[in-house]
Amino acid sequence: MPEGDCLQKIKDHLKNEFGLDDGDVKELLSEYVSNLGKIVAVAEAANAKGEFDALRKAGHSIKGIAGNMGADEISQFGRFIEDNAMLGGGDSSKFLPAIKAIREHYEAIKSQG
């Protein structure tokens, strides 16, 4: 999904699911962007260091905040990270595509929000 569509989907989700007005949506988007930026940075660092427990926690957080915002595809990437990091060990490169997708989503939402 193009990121502009994703941003609109998030806005629609917040308005329809929670009955929020534009001001509240803007405030929640700001919090989402801030939190997601911090968490994806943690995921990137944990993956680079092979710290699978920290990576699992970051994946869990991404799954939750993205799911709450209606960003289902990003939530699924978080689930993938959480589930696979729970197994520990192995090749950390398997997480790179998911982390990259989350980073790209974050950058796009940040620039549009």
C-alpha positions as CSV (number, residue, x, y, z in Angstrom):
1,M,0.0,0.0,0.0
2,P,1.4,3.4,-0.9
3,E,2.3,5.4,2.3
4,G,-0.1,8.2,1.4
5,D,-2.9,5.6,1.4
6,C,-1.6,4.2,4.6
7,L,-1.7,7.6,6.3
8,Q,-5.3,8.1,5.1
9,K,-6.2,4.6,6.3
10,I,-4.8,5.4,9.7
11,K,-6.8,8.7,9.9
12,D,-10.0,7.0,8.8
13,H,-9.5,4.2,11.3
14,L,-9.0,6.6,14.2
15,K,-12.1,8.7,13.1
16,N,-14.3,5.7,12.5
17,E,-13.3,3.3,15.3
18,F,-12.9,5.9,18.0
19,G,-15.0,8.9,16.8
20,L,-12.0,11.2,17.0
21,D,-12.0,14.7,15.5
22,D,-9.2,16.1,13.3
23,G,-7.3,17.6,16.3
24,D,-7.3,14.4,18.2
25,V,-6.2,12.4,15.1
26,K,-3.4,14.8,14.5
27,E,-2.3,14.5,18.2
28,L,-2.4,10.7,18.1
29,L,-0.5,10.6,14.8
30,S,2.2,12.8,16.3
31,E,2.5,10.4,19.3
32,Y,2.5,7.4,16.9
33,V,5.3,8.8,14.8
34,S,7.4,9.8,17.8
35,N,7.0,6.4,19.5
36,L,7.5,4.4,16.3
37,G,10.7,6.3,15.5
38,K,12.1,5.4,18.9
39,I,11.1,1.7,18.7
40,V,12.3,1.1,15.2
41,A,15.7,2.6,16.2
42,V,15.8,0.1,19.1
43,A,14.9,-2.7,16.7
44,E,17.6,-1.7,14.3
45,A,20.2,-1.5,17.1
46,A,19.1,-4.8,18.7
47,N,19.2,-6.6,15.4
48,A,22.7,-5.3,14.6
49,K,23.9,-6.5,18.0
50,G,22.0,-9.9,17.9
51,E,20.1,-8.9,21.0
52,F,17.1,-11.0,20.3
53,D,15.2,-10.3,23.6
54,A,15.4,-6.5,22.9
55,L,14.4,-7.2,19.3
56,R,11.4,-9.3,20.5
57,K,10.2,-6.5,22.8
58,A,10.5,-3.9,20.0
59,G,8.6,-6.2,17.7
60,H,5.9,-6.6,20.3
61,S,5.6,-2.8,20.7
62,I,5.5,-2.2,17.0
63,K,2.8,-4.8,16.7
64,G,0.7,-3.1,19.3
65,I,1.0,0.5,18.4
66,A,0.6,-0.1,14.7
67,G,-2.4,-2.4,15.3
68,N,-4.1,0.3,17.5
69,M,-3.6,2.8,14.7
70,G,-5.0,0.5,12.1
71,A,-1.7,0.1,10.3
72,D,-2.2,-3.7,9.9
73,E,0.7,-4.4,7.6
74,I,3.1,-2.7,9.9
75,S,1.6,-4.6,12.8
76,Q,2.2,-7.9,11.0
77,F,5.9,-7.0,10.5
78,G,6.0,-6.4,14.2
79,R,4.4,-9.8,14.9
80,F,7.0,-11.4,12.6
81,I,9.8,-9.8,14.4
82,E,8.4,-10.7,17.8
83,D,7.7,-14.3,17.0
84,N,11.0,-15.0,15.2
85,A,13.1,-13.1,17.8
86,M,11.5,-15.3,20.5
87,L,13.2,-18.2,18.9
88,G,16.6,-16.5,19.4
89,G,19.9,-17.2,17.8
90,G,20.2,-17.7,14.1
91,D,20.7,-15.3,11.3
92,S,19.6,-11.8,12.2
93,S,19.5,-10.9,8.5
94,K,16.0,-12.4,8.3
95,F,14.7,-9.4,10.2
96,L,16.1,-6.8,7.9
97,P,13.2,-6.7,5.4
98,A,10.6,-6.2,8.1
99,I,12.7,-3.6,9.9
100,K,13.3,-1.8,6.6
101,A,9.6,-1.8,5.8
102,I,8.8,-0.4,9.2
103,R,11.5,2.3,8.8
104,E,10.2,3.3,5.4
105,H,6.6,3.5,6.8
106,Y,7.9,5.6,9.7
107,E,9.8,8.0,7.4
108,A,6.8,8.4,5.0
109,I,4.3,8.9,7.8
110,K,6.7,11.4,9.5
111,S,7.1,13.4,6.3
112,Q,3.3,13.5,5.6
113,G,1.9,13.8,9.1
